[in-house]
Amino acid sequence: MSRRELVIGVVGLGYVGLAYAVALSLHGFRVIGVDVSKERVEDVRRGLVSGFSREALLKATQSSSLEVSTSYSVLRDTDIVLVAVNRPTCRECIGLG
């Protein structure tokens, strides 16, 4: 029986989510990143994200080890999904925000 490649999804391509996505993709995993911001997704594809190595971003996206999208449907074939999004403060949680 052949083993299928592990596919990891990352929801949220801010500093935390993108750092995980790039690191995992550069270590040999296939990663699919999703963000609600079209601008963020395009910036990742172009390697233009402040705080990240342009070379690392382009290497990951151009080698197809890191795919990025604004569509959550691309996550349907992932084996695991990491969620790295802003969480509300406690005041927001209880409706005082």
ZIFEN-V600125 format. One record per pair of residues at least 12 apart in sequence whose C-alpha atoms are under 7 Angstrom apart, sorted by sequence separation. I is the first residue (numbers start at 1). J is the second residue. D is the distance in whole Angstrom. If there is no record, write none. Layout:
i: [I I]
j: [J J]
d: [D D]
//
This chain:
i: [21 46 44 45 45 13 13 7 8 9 10 11 12 13 6 7 8 9 10 11 12 6 7 8 9 10 11 41 41 38 37 26 31 32 33 34 35 36 22 25 30 31 32 33 34 35 29 30 31 32 33 34 34 22 34 25 25 9 17 16 9 8 7 8 9 10 11 12 7 8 9 10 11 12 6 8 9 10 11 12]
j: [33 58 57 58 61 33 34 29 30 31 32 33 34 35 29 30 31 32 33 34 35 30 31 32 33 34 35 68 69 70 70 60 65 66 67 68 69 70 57 60 65 66 67 68 69 70 65 66 67 68 69 70 71 60 72 65 66 75 84 84 78 78 78 79 80 81 82 83 79 80 81 82 83 84 79 81 82 83 84 85]
d: [7 7 7 7 6 7 7 7 6 6 6 6 6 6 7 5 5 5 5 5 5 7 6 6 6 6 6 6 6 6 7 6 6 6 6 6 7 5 7 6 5 5 5 5 5 5 7 6 6 6 6 5 7 6 7 5 6 6 5 6 6 6 5 6 6 6 6 7 5 5 4 5 5 5 6 6 6 6 6 5]
//
